[in-house]
Amino acid sequence: MKTVLLFLTAWLGAQVLAPAQPVDAFEQNRRLGRGVNIIGYDPIWRSRDQARFQEKHFRLLKEAGFQSVRINLHPFRHMDAANGWALRPGWFETLDWAVAKATDQGLQVILDFHEFTRMAEDPDGMKPQFLAFWKQVAEHFVEAPNSVIFEILNEPNRKLTPALWNDYLREALAIIRKQNPTRTVIIGPAYWNSIDHLKELSLPADDRHLIVTVHYYKPMPFTHQGASWSDQRDKSGITWGSDAERQAVREDFAKVAAWAKENNRPIFLGEFGAYDQADMASRVRYTDWVARSAEALGWSWGYWQFDSDFILWDMKADTWVESILRALVPKS
């Protein structure tokens, strides 16, 4: 039985679905609204028994005022090289569970291909897996509602240059469009989805079912201070919130808004946040300012991330990091 049938059975039981109907990309972006990145680094992908993220968290996200989740996918280790890079059934079962439970809560779902590190290190060598992934996922979710959105690749960078990325994204998009001609797809520029490289992004002009994503972590010495994986690991005690710093965000976002208007594309701010080592008052000011600035321009956004680091939810205390939650979703 095809994996798509397994997906439908897990999702809606005996109900019969018609193919997803087209949705205007700007309307789709509005529906994404306020979102959160989830389960990319959760042990759930090794075993559901080890999962930090539980079914209740989808409900809690919805009740808190979020409208979407961006599911960060690292599928390469779950692909069978001896079988044409087939994704293992257990991986699909976990993904189907997450999509089903998010959908049950009325959340929009972004399937984010998050293998940016390995794609950047060896784009030629990883290309067969990359395209095989999208062929399988496009087939698997062909009958999913339009609330399920594909994001071709998180943060292309390094050897995956802007010119090469433009080729890769078109190849992947062509595979997706064979079975999902009107499903919304998210694509961002090279150099880690940098706002400074939007002008180098080349999209098919006739495909209007696209949302463009950018990520924002400026200034890095503040947002990544103390982060062991970054070149800001030795920084500490850096605060944020001056008038000049707020103005810098306005100016950066104004450049994106101008590009979006010129190209008639909606914008999804797919990641932003400040690492946990920054002082909480500055993190709150930054998170609130970036989120409100994006909203003022009509963008959707996805906070990085639910747990692990940059945390919104404290797994040990089993509760929200209330100050970050209120920076993202202020009480009305």
VOBA-1610 file (N, C-alpha, C; in pm, whole numbers, padded with zeros to 5 digits, always signed):
BEGIN
Met+00085-00119+00000Met+00000+00000+00000Met+00088+00124+00000Lys+00051+00221-00077Lys+00132+00341-00087Lys+00136+00415+00047Thr+00250+00480+00070Thr+00265+00553+00196Thr+00160+00661+00213Val+00112+00718+00103Val+00009+00822+00115Val-00118+00766+00179Leu-00150+00641+00154Leu-00268+00581+00214Leu-00248+00560+00363Leu-00127+00524+00403Leu-00097+00512+00544Leu-00113+00646+00613Phe-00067+00750+00546Phe-00077+00885+00600Phe-00223+00924+00622Leu-00307+00899+00521Leu-00447+00936+00532Leu-00518+00857+00640Thr-00484+00730+00651Thr-00545+00648+00754Thr-00511+00701+00893Ala-00383+00733+00911Ala-00341+00786+01041Ala-00405+00920+01070Trp-00429+00997+00967Trp-00474+01135+00984Trp-00623+01146+01007Leu-00701+01092+00913Leu-00845+01114+00919Leu-00927+00986+00913Gly-00866+00874+00945Gly-00940+00751+00951Gly-01008+00719+00820Ala-01137+00698+00825Ala-01211+00655+00707Ala-01261+00771+00622Gln-01235+00895+00664Gln-01283+01007+00585Gln-01215+01010+00449Val-01288+01061+00352Val-01235+01072+00217Val-01201+01217+00190Leu-01080+01241+00141Leu-01035+01377+00113Leu-01029+01402-00036Ala-01068+01521-00075Ala-01041+01566-00211Ala-00903+01630-00212Pro-00839+01637-00328Pro-00710+01704-00333Pro-00719+01847-00282Ala-00610+01896-00227Ala-00606+02031-00173Ala-00643+02132-00281Gln-00727+02227-00243Gln-00766+02332-00336Gln-00665+02446-00330Pro-00645+02514-00441Pro-00547+02623-00443Pro-00583+02734-00344Val-00481+02789-00283Val-00496+02903-00193Val-00397+03010-00237Asp-00445+03132-00246Asp-00356+03243-00279Asp-00240+03247-00181Ala-00119+03269-00230Ala-00001+03264-00144Ala-00006+03369-00034Phe-00061+03485-00062Phe-00070+03589+00040Phe-00171+03549+00149Glu-00279+03484+00109Glu-00375+03434+00206Glu-00312+03321+00289Gln-00240+03233+00222Gln-00172+03125+00293Gln-00074+03181+00394Asn-00004+03285+00357Asn+00092+03347+00448Asn+00021+03410+00568Arg-00094+03469+00543Arg-00173+03525+00653Arg-00213+03416+00752Arg-00250+03300+00698Arg-00290+03189+00785Arg-00174+03136+00869Leu-00053+03143+00815Leu+00063+03099+00893Leu+00079+03184+01019Gly+00057+03314+01004Gly+00056+03404+01119Gly+00176+03389+01210Arg+00147+03361+01337Arg+00250+03344+01439Arg+00280+03195+01456Gly+00405+03157+01436Gly+00440+03015+01441Gly+00563+02987+01525Val+00592+02858+01538Val+00706+02811+01618Val+00772+02695+01547Asn+00904+02692+01550Asn+00982+02578+01500Asn+00980+02467+01605Ile+00957+02342+01560Ile+00943+02232+01655Ile+01019+02107+01610Ile+01053+02024+01705Ile+01101+01886+01705Ile+01220+01855+01614Gly+01293+01954+01570Gly+01407+01926+01485Gly+01516+01847+01556Tyr+01534+01873+01686Tyr+01641+01809+01761Tyr+01585+01727+01877Asp+01464+01679+01858Asp+01397+01598+01958Asp+01430+01451+01936Pro+01453+01375+02043Pro+01477+01230+02028Pro+01360+01154+01968Ile+01249+01221+01946Ile+01131+01158+01886Ile+01164+01086+01756Trp+01266+01135+01684Trp+01300+01075+01555Trp+01376+00943+01572Arg+01431+00921+01690Arg+01494+00792+01721Arg+01390+00694+01772Ser+01303+00745+01860Ser+01201+00661+01920Ser+01092+00750+01977Arg+00967+00717+01949Arg+00857+00794+02004Arg+00858+00787+02157Asp+00910+00677+02214Asp+00916+00661+02359Asp+01011+00762+02424Gln+01105+00815+02346Gln+01203+00909+02399Gln+01163+01055+02375Ala+01050+01077+02315Ala+01011+01212+02272Ala+00997+01309+02388Arg+01052+01429+02369Arg+01022+01538+02461Arg+00888+01601+02425Phe+00869+01624+02298Phe+00747+01689+02249Phe+00633+01588+02252Gln+00522+01625+02313Gln+00408+01536+02329Gln+00284+01594+02260Glu+00184+01511+02245Glu+00060+01554+02179Glu+00002+01679+02244Lys+00010+01687+02377Lys-00049+01802+02446Lys+00011+01935+02401His+00137+01931+02353His+00203+02057+02317His+00141+02122+02195Phe+00082+02044+02105Phe+00010+02104+01992Phe-00109+02185+02044Arg-00183+02127+02137Arg-00298+02198+02195Arg-00252+02324+02269Leu-00146+02312+02345Leu-00096+02426+02420Leu-00050+02539+02329Leu+00014+02503+02218Leu+00054+02605+02120Leu-00068+02678+02065Lys-00170+02602+02029Lys-00291+02664+01974Lys-00358+02753+02078Glu-00370+02704+02200Glu-00435+02782+02305Glu-00359+02908+02339Ala-00226+02904+02321Ala-00144+03021+02351Ala-00154+03129+02244Gly-00211+03095+02129Gly-00229+03195+02024Gly-00144+03175+01901Phe-00076+03061+01890Phe+00003+03034+01770Phe-00086+02972+01662Gln-00045+02994+01538Gln-00125+02949+01424Gln-00055+02846+01337Ser+00074+02826+01358Ser+00147+02735+01270Ser+00266+02674+01342Val+00312+02562+01287Val+00437+02500+01332Val+00523+02471+01210Arg+00651+02492+01227Arg+00749+02459+01124Arg+00826+02337+01174Ile+00799+02221+01113Ile+00859+02097+01157Ile+00994+02081+01088Asn+01101+02084+01167Asn+01238+02078+01114Asn+01277+01932+01091Leu+01304+01898+00966Leu+01326+01759+00926Leu+01472+01734+00890His+01529+01628+00949His+01664+01582+00919His+01653+01438+00868Pro+01612+01418+00745Pro+01579+01283+00699Pro+01695+01200+00648Phe+01811+01258+00620Phe+01916+01183+00552Phe+01952+01054+00625Arg+01960+01058+00756Arg+01998+00938+00830Arg+01887+00832+00830His+01770+00870+00781His+01656+00778+00777His+01626+00731+00635Met+01721+00750+00544Met+01702+00711+00405Met+01789+00589+00373Asp+01734+00497+00298Asp+01797+00369+00269Asp+01874+00377+00137Ala+02007+00383+00146Ala+02089+00396+00027Ala+02076+00276-00065Ala+02050+00159-00007Ala+02039+00037-00088Ala+01905+00024-00157Asn+01815+00116-00127Asn+01679+00108-00182Asn+01638+00241-00244Gly+01730+00299-00323Gly+01697+00423-00394Gly+01670+00541-00304Trp+01736+00542-00187Trp+01719+00649-00088Trp+01575+00657-00036Ala+01513+00542-00023Ala+01377+00538+00031Ala+01377+00579+00178Leu+01280+00662+00213Leu+01261+00699+00353Leu+01199+00582+00428Arg+01252+00553+00546Arg+01206+00438+00622Arg+01064+00461+00676Pro+00983+00357+00678Pro+00844+00371+00725Pro+00833+00434+00864Gly+00924+00400+00954Gly+00917+00455+01089Gly+00930+00606+01092Trp+01011+00659+01002Trp+01027+00805+00994Trp+00896+00868+00948Phe+00835+00812+00847Phe+00707+00865+00799Phe+00600+00853+00907Glu+00602+00747+00984Glu+00501+00731+01090Glu+00511+00845+01191Thr+00633+00881+01228Thr+00652+00992+01321Thr+00606+01123+01260Leu+00643+01147+01135Leu+00601+01270+01069Leu+00450+01275+01053Asp+00389+01164+01016Asp+00243+01161+01001Asp+00173+01191+01133Trp+00229+01138+01241Trp+00173+01168+01373Trp+00178+01318+01402Ala+00292+01380+01375Ala+00307+01523+01403Ala+00214+01607+01316Val+00206+01575+01188Val+00119+01650+01099Val-00027+01632+01140Ala-00065+01509+01174Ala-00203+01483+01212Ala-00242+01558+01338Lys-00156+01555+01440Lys-00189+01619+01566Lys-00189+01771+01554Ala-00098+01825+01474Ala-00101+01970+01449Ala-00228+02009+01375Thr-00264+01930+01275Thr-00383+01959+01196Thr-00509+01948+01282Asp-00512+01852+01372Asp-00626+01837+01463Asp-00651+01964+01543Gln-00544+02037+01571Gln-00555+02161+01648Gln-00577+02284+01559Gly-00590+02262+01430Gly-00610+02375+01339Gly-00485+02454+01310Leu-00369+02393+01333Leu-00242+02460+01305Leu-00200+02436+01161Gln-00148+02540+01096Gln-00084+02524+00967Gln+00050+02451+00988Val+00093+02374+00892Val+00213+02291+00907Val+00310+02316+00793Ile+00434+02351+00828Ile+00541+02365+00730Ile+00635+02246+00745Leu+00658+02174+00637Leu+00754+02064+00637Leu+00886+02120+00584Asp+00977+02145+00677Asp+01102+02216+00650Asp+01216+02116+00636Phe+01270+02104+00515Phe+01386+02019+00490Phe+01508+02088+00549His+01557+02037+00662His+01653+02110+00745His+01795+02055+00736Glu+01825+01983+00629Glu+01958+01925+00611Glu+02055+02025+00549Phe+02056+02146+00602Phe+02135+02253+00541Phe+02286+02231+00555Thr+02330+02170+00664Thr+02474+02152+00686Thr+02532+02056+00583Arg+02472+01940+00567Arg+02526+01842+00473Arg+02509+01887+00329Met+02402+01958+00299Met+02385+02011+00163Met+02490+02116+00133Ala+02528+02194+00233Ala+02629+02298+00213Ala+02768+02240+00198Glu+02795+02129+00267Glu+02927+02068+00261Glu+02952+01997+00129Asp+02850+01934+00075Asp+02867+01853-00046Asp+02739+01854-00129Pro+02706+01967-00190Pro+02580+01974-00264Pro+02569+01874-00378Asp+02678+01851-00449Asp+02674+01753-00558Asp+02650+01612-00505Gly+02723+01576-00400Gly+02711+01442-00347Gly+02577+01414-00282Met+02515+01518-00222Met+02389+01499-00152Met+02268+01523-00241Lys+02290+01567-00363Lys+02177+01600-00450Lys+02083+01482-00475Pro+02133+01359-00498Pro+02039+01247-00519Pro+01944+01227-00401Gln+01997+01236-00277Gln+01911+01222-00160Gln+01812+01337-00151Phe+01859+01458-00177Phe+01775+01578-00173Phe+01655+01564-00266Leu+01680+01527-00390Leu+01571+01514-00486Leu+01483+01392-00455Ala+01546+01284-00407Ala+01468+01165-00370Ala+01374+01197-00253Phe+01422+01278-00160Phe+01337+01319-00048Phe+01211+01388-00099Trp+01228+01487-00185Trp+01112+01562-00230Trp+01019+01480-00320Lys+01073+01387-00394Lys+00987+01300-00473Lys+00895+01218-00383Gln+00952+01163-00276Gln+00874+01080-00184Gln+00776+01162-00102Val+00821+01276-00050Val+00733+01358+00033Val+00620+01418-00050Ala+00651+01459-00173Ala+00546+01513-00261Ala+00439+01408-00288Glu+00480+01284-00307Glu+00383+01176-00328Glu+00307+01144-00200His+00379+01137-00089His+00320+01098+00038His+00210+01194+00082Phe+00230+01323+00056Phe+00135+01424+00103Phe+00048+01480-00009Val+00038+01407-00119Val-00034+01461-00234Val-00181+01490-00201Glu-00241+01413-00110Glu-00380+01434-00074Glu-00397+01516+00053Ala-00289+01565+00108Ala-00299+01646+00230Ala-00367+01779+00200Pro-00433+01839+00298Pro-00497+01969+00275Pro-00395+02078+00250Asn-00445+02192+00207Asn-00352+02300+00173Asn-00287+02364+00295Ser-00325+02321+00413Ser-00259+02370+00534Ser-00121+02306+00554Val-00087+02207+00471Val+00045+02145+00474Val+00129+02208+00364Ile+00239+02270+00403Ile+00323+02350+00315Ile+00462+02290+00311Phe+00526+02294+00196Phe+00662+02241+00181Phe+00763+02356+00183Glu+00874+02337+00253Glu+00986+02431+00247Glu+01107+02357+00193Ile+01156+02397+00076Ile+01251+02316+00000Ile+01383+02293+00072Leu+01440+02395+00135Leu+01564+02376+00210Leu+01585+02493+00304Asn+01613+02461+00428Asn+01652+02561+00526Asn+01794+02610+00498Glu+01813+02739+00496Glu+01943+02806+00497Glu+02050+02747+00405Pro+02028+02743+00275Pro+02138+02702+00186Pro+02258+02795+00206Asn+02378+02737+00203Asn+02497+02818+00234Asn+02622+02752+00180Arg+02735+02819+00197Arg+02870+02775+00161Arg+02877+02723+00016Lys+02907+02594-00003Lys+02924+02541-00138Lys+02794+02545-00218Leu+02684+02553-00150Leu+02557+02570-00220Leu+02538+02720-00241Thr+02606+02770-00342Thr+02613+02913-00372Thr+02478+02964-00423Pro+02459+03096-00428Pro+02333+03147-00481Pro+02301+03096-00621Ala+02399+03092-00709Ala+02374+03044-00845Ala+02336+02896-00846Leu+02409+02815-00770Leu+02379+02673-00765Leu+02246+02648-00696Trp+02218+02723-00592Trp+02091+02709-00521Trp+01973+02740-00612Asn+01985+02838-00696Asn+01877+02869-00791Asn+01848+02750-00883Asp+01951+02676-00920Asp+01931+02555-01002Asp+01864+02445-00919Tyr+01914+02423-00799Tyr+01862+02316-00714Tyr+01715+02340-00678Leu+01681+02462-00643Leu+01544+02489-00602Leu+01446+02465-00716Arg+01488+02499-00837Arg+01400+02476-00952Arg+01382+02328-00982Glu+01487+02250-00964Glu+01474+02106-00985Glu+01380+02044-00881Ala+01399+02082-00756Ala+01312+02029-00651Ala+01168+02075-00671Leu+01150+02201-00706Leu+01016+02254-00728Leu+00946+02182-00844Ala+01020+02151-00949Ala+00961+02078-01062Ala+00913+01941-01019Ile+00988+01874-00931Ile+00946+01744-00879Ile+00818+01759-00797Ile+00814+01859-00711Ile+00696+01883-00628Ile+00575+01913-00714Arg+00592+01995-00816Arg+00480+02041-00897Arg+00417+01931-00983Lys+00488+01822-01005Lys+00430+01712-01083Lys+00304+01658-01016Gln+00306+01652-00883Gln+00191+01598-00811Gln+00121+01701-00723Asn+00185+01812-00700Asn+00128+01917-00615Asn+00137+02051-00689Pro+00059+02066-00796Pro+00078+02184-00882Pro+00043+02316-00816Thr-00041+02313-00711Thr-00081+02440-00650Thr-00053+02445-00500Arg+00016+02345-00447Arg+00049+02349-00303Arg+00147+02464-00277Thr+00128+02534-00168Thr+00220+02642-00133Thr+00356+02585-00096Val+00459+02647-00150Val+00598+02607-00124Val+00674+02730-00075Ile+00759+02709+00024Ile+00841+02817+00081Ile+00984+02802+00032Ile+01042+02913-00012Ile+01180+02914-00062Ile+01248+03042-00014Gly+01374+03030+00027Gly+01448+03147+00071Gly+01581+03159-00001Pro+01648+03271+00017Pro+01776+03296-00050Pro+01890+03217+00012Ala+02001+03211-00060Ala+02123+03148-00010Ala+02185+03234+00101Tyr+02302+03190+00146Tyr+02369+03254+00259Tyr+02278+03254+00382Trp+02231+03131+00418Trp+02154+03111+00539Trp+02022+03190+00539Asn+01957+03197+00426Asn+01830+03272+00413Asn+01847+03418+00453Ser+01962+03473+00418Ser+01996+03609+00458Ser+01913+03713+00385Ile+01870+03814+00460Ile+01797+03924+00398Ile+01885+04001+00300Asp+02017+03992+00319Asp+02110+04066+00234Asp+02132+03999+00098His+02075+03882+00077His+02097+03809-00048His+01967+03779-00122Leu+01860+03849-00086Leu+01733+03829-00154Leu+01742+03856-00304Lys+01820+03957-00341Lys+01827+03995-00482Lys+01892+03887-00568Glu+01961+03794-00505Glu+02024+03685-00580Glu+01932+03564-00596Leu+01815+03569-00533Leu+01719+03458-00542Leu+01641+03469-00672Ser+01639+03359-00749Ser+01567+03355-00876Ser+01455+03252-00868Leu+01332+03299-00876Leu+01215+03211-00868Leu+01143+03206-01003Pro+01075+03095-01032Pro+00996+03090-01155Pro+00886+03196-01152Ala+00889+03286-01246Ala+00796+03399-01244Ala+00651+03357-01253Asp+00624+03245-01318Asp+00486+03203-01339Asp+00431+03117-01225Asp+00513+03085-01126Asp+00466+03007-01011Asp+00429+03106-00900Arg+00298+03122-00879Arg+00251+03219-00781Arg+00208+03153-00650His+00240+03025-00636His+00207+02954-00512His+00332+02941-00424Leu+00406+03050-00416Leu+00531+03052-00342Leu+00529+03160-00234Ile+00587+03126-00119Ile+00615+03222-00013Ile+00766+03229+00001Val+00818+03348+00017Val+00963+03367+00032Val+00995+03381+00181Thr+01098+03309+00224Thr+01138+03315+00364Thr+01274+03381+00380Val+01289+03451+00490Val+01418+03504+00534Val+01432+03472+00682His+01556+03466+00730His+01584+03448+00872His+01653+03573+00926Tyr+01634+03599+01055Tyr+01690+03721+01110Tyr+01746+03697+01250Tyr+01878+03712+01260Tyr+01946+03699+01389Tyr+02043+03815+01412Lys+02022+03925+01344Lys+02110+04039+01365Lys+02070+04112+01493Pro+02170+04164+01568Pro+02315+04146+01551Pro+02360+04014+01617Met+02441+03938+01545Met+02485+03808+01592Met+02558+03811+01727Pro+02642+03912+01755Pro+02707+03914+01887Pro+02607+03915+02003Phe+02488+03971+01979Phe+02385+03965+02082Phe+02308+03834+02076Thr+02252+03799+01960Thr+02160+03686+01953Thr+02228+03551+01974His+02358+03542+01946His+02428+03414+01958His+02540+03416+02062Gln+02538+03514+02151Gln+02642+03518+02254Gln+02639+03392+02339Gly+02756+03330+02355Gly+02767+03210+02436Gly+02726+03081+02367Ala+02682+03089+02241Ala+02639+02969+02169Ala+02760+02890+02125Ser+02773+02768+02170Ser+02896+02691+02152Ser+02929+02661+02006Trp+02826+02656+01920Trp+02847+02621+01780Trp+02880+02743+01693Ser+02877+02862+01750Ser+02894+02983+01670Ser+03026+03052+01701Asp+03060+03150+01618Asp+03182+03227+01643Asp+03158+03336+01748Gln+03041+03332+01812Gln+03011+03424+01921Gln+03019+03353+02057Arg+03080+03235+02058Arg+03078+03151+02178Arg+03144+03216+02300Asp+03239+03307+02273Asp+03312+03370+02384Asp+03250+03503+02427Lys+03144+03542+02360Lys+03078+03669+02395Lys+02985+03649+02514Ser+02968+03753+02593Ser+02873+03749+02705Ser+02841+03892+02748Gly+02730+03906+02816Gly+02695+04035+02875Gly+02652+04141+02776Ile+02618+04100+02652Ile+02577+04198+02550Ile+02426+04218+02559Thr+02385+04341+02573Thr+02244+04373+02585Thr+02190+04427+02453Trp+02058+04446+02448Trp+01994+04496+02325Trp+01873+04580+02363Gly+01850+04685+02281Gly+01728+04761+02301Gly+01740+04910+02282Ser+01855+04958+02235Ser+01870+05102+02213Ser+01787+05148+02094Asp+01768+05277+02082Asp+01695+05332+01967Asp+01765+05297+01836Ala+01896+05303+01838Ala+01973+05272+01716Ala+01956+05126+01677Glu+01953+05038+01776Glu+01937+04895+01748Glu+01797+04866+01694Arg+01698+04932+01747Arg+01562+04915+01696Arg+01551+04969+01553Gln+01617+05081+01528Gln+01614+05139+01394Gln+01682+05048+01294Ala+01786+04978+01335Ala+01855+04886+01245Ala+01762+04775+01197Val+01676+04726+01286Val+01577+04625+01246Val+01480+04685+01144Arg+01433+04805+01171Arg+01341+04872+01077Arg+01404+04882+00939Glu+01528+04924+00934Glu+01594+04944+00805Glu+01617+04812+00734Asp+01656+04710+00808Asp+01674+04578+00746Asp+01542+04527+00689Phe+01438+04538+00766Phe+01308+04487+00721Phe+01251+04571+00606Ala+01283+04699+00604Ala+01237+04784+00495Ala+01295+04738+00362Lys+01419+04689+00364Lys+01480+04638+00241Lys+01406+04514+00191Val+01371+04427+00284Val+01296+04306+00247Val+01159+04344+00194Ala+01093+04438+00260Ala+00961+04481+00218Ala+00964+04540+00077Ala+01068+04616+00047Ala+01081+04674-00086Ala+01097+04565-00191Trp+01180+04465-00161Trp+01198+04351-00254Trp+01066+04277-00272Ala+00995+04254-00164Ala+00869+04181-00170Ala+00765+04255-00256Lys+00760+04385-00240Lys+00666+04464-00319Lys+00703+04461-00466Glu+00830+04476-00495Glu+00877+04475-00634Glu+00849+04342-00702Asn+00862+04232-00626Asn+00847+04099-00683Asn+00711+04035-00654Asn+00626+04107-00583Asn+00491+04060-00550Asn+00494+03922-00485Arg+00573+03911-00378Arg+00585+03785-00305Arg+00559+03810-00156Pro+00484+03720-00091Pro+00466+03729+00055Pro+00592+03683+00128Ile+00610+03731+00251Ile+00731+03703+00328Ile+00697+03629+00457Phe+00772+03522+00480Phe+00767+03445+00604Phe+00901+03459+00673Leu+00902+03518+00793Leu+01023+03528+00873Leu+01038+03394+00946Gly+01112+03301+00883Gly+01110+03163+00926Gly+01182+03133+01055Glu+01280+03217+01092Glu+01351+03200+01218Glu+01394+03336+01272Phe+01386+03350+01402Phe+01446+03463+01473Phe+01445+03428+01621Gly+01525+03496+01698Gly+01530+03473+01842Gly+01667+03510+01896Ala+01680+03504+02027Ala+01807+03534+02095Ala+01838+03419+02190Tyr+01961+03371+02182Tyr+02004+03255+02259Tyr+01990+03278+02409Asp+01971+03169+02480Asp+01939+03173+02623Asp+02044+03241+02710Gln+02169+03255+02662Gln+02274+03316+02744Gln+02261+03467+02754Ala+02183+03527+02666Ala+02159+03672+02678Ala+02070+03699+02798Asp+02078+03821+02853Asp+01992+03851+02967Asp+01847+03855+02923Met+01758+03811+03010Met+01618+03792+02972Met+01551+03922+02930Ala+01580+04031+02996Ala+01516+04158+02960Ala+01548+04196+02816Ser+01673+04178+02776Ser+01712+04209+02639Ser+01648+04111+02541Arg+01642+03983+02578Arg+01578+03884+02491Arg+01432+03919+02468Val+01364+03960+02571Val+01223+03997+02558Val+01207+04118+02468Arg+01290+04222+02490Arg+01281+04341+02405Arg+01304+04306+02259Tyr+01407+04225+02235Tyr+01442+04188+02098Tyr+01332+04106+02033Thr+01286+04004+02102Thr+01184+03914+02046Thr+01056+03989+02014Asp+01014+04073+02107Asp+00893+04153+02084Asp+00910+04248+01966Trp+01023+04316+01960Trp+01044+04415+01854Trp+01049+04350+01716Val+01118+04239+01704Val+01127+04171+01575Val+00990+04118+01534Ala+00919+04056+01626Ala+00787+04001+01593Ala+00688+04110+01553Arg+00683+04218+01630Arg+00588+04326+01598Arg+00628+04397+01467Ser+00757+04410+01442Ser+00802+04474+01318Ser+00763+04390+01197Ala+00776+04259+01209Ala+00735+04170+01101Ala+00585+04178+01078Glu+00509+04174+01184Glu+00363+04180+01173Glu+00317+04311+01110Ala+00384+04420+01144Ala+00346+04550+01089Ala+00359+04554+00938Leu+00446+04468+00884Leu+00466+04462+00739Leu+00380+04353+00673Gly+00298+04285+00752Gly+00212+04181+00697Gly+00280+04048+00678Trp+00393+04027+00745Trp+00465+03900+00733Trp+00413+03800+00836Ser+00424+03672+00804Ser+00411+03568+00904Ser+00550+03542+00965Trp+00552+03468+01076Trp+00681+03439+01136Trp+00680+03307+01212Gly+00802+03250+01231Gly+00820+03128+01308Gly+00935+03147+01405Tyr+00904+03146+01535Tyr+01008+03166+01636Tyr+01099+03043+01644Trp+01228+03068+01663Trp+01324+02960+01686Trp+01359+02957+01834Gln+01316+02854+01907Gln+01236+02739+01875Gln+01162+02696+02000Phe+01083+02591+01994Phe+00999+02550+02106Phe+01080+02510+02228Asp+01176+02418+02209Asp+01261+02377+02320Asp+01401+02347+02268Ser+01487+02289+02348Ser+01626+02260+02316Ser+01714+02380+02349Asp+01706+02488+02268Asp+01771+02615+02302Asp+01686+02727+02245Phe+01718+02849+02280Phe+01631+02964+02248Phe+01490+02936+02302Ile+01478+02867+02413Ile+01355+02795+02446Ile+01236+02886+02475Leu+01123+02837+02426Leu+00992+02894+02455Leu+00920+02810+02561Trp+00951+02680+02564Trp+00890+02588+02659Trp+00999+02522+02742Asp+00984+02527+02873Asp+01080+02466+02964Asp+01035+02323+02992Met+01104+02226+02932Met+01064+02086+02947Met+01078+02038+03092Lys+01181+02080+03163Lys+01201+02035+03300Lys+01091+02087+03391Ala+01055+02212+03375Ala+00949+02270+03457Ala+00810+02241+03401Asp+00805+02191+03277Asp+00679+02158+03210Asp+00587+02280+03200Thr+00646+02391+03155Thr+00566+02512+03143Thr+00631+02608+03045Trp+00557+02710+03006Trp+00608+02814+02918Trp+00719+02894+02986Val+00811+02944+02905Val+00898+03053+02950Val+00813+03178+02928Glu+00745+03217+03032Glu+00635+03311+03020Glu+00677+03444+02956Ser+00793+03494+02990Ser+00835+03623+02935Ser+00858+03616+02785Ile+00912+03503+02735Ile+00930+03488+02591Ile+00794+03467+02524Leu+00708+03388+02586Leu+00574+03369+02530Leu+00503+03502+02513Arg+00510+03588+02614Arg+00439+03716+02606Arg+00506+03814+02510Ala+00635+03798+02489Ala+00702+03880+02385Ala+00652+03841+02246Leu+00622+03712+02230Leu+00574+03664+02100Leu+00424+03688+02083Val+00347+03654+02185Val+00201+03667+02178Val+00157+03750+02297Pro+00154+03881+02284Pro+00114+03965+02397Pro-00030+03937+02439Lys-00056+03953+02567Lys-00194+03939+02614Lys-00277+04052+02559Ser-00395+04017+02510Ser-00482+04121+02451Ser-00550+04202+02559
//
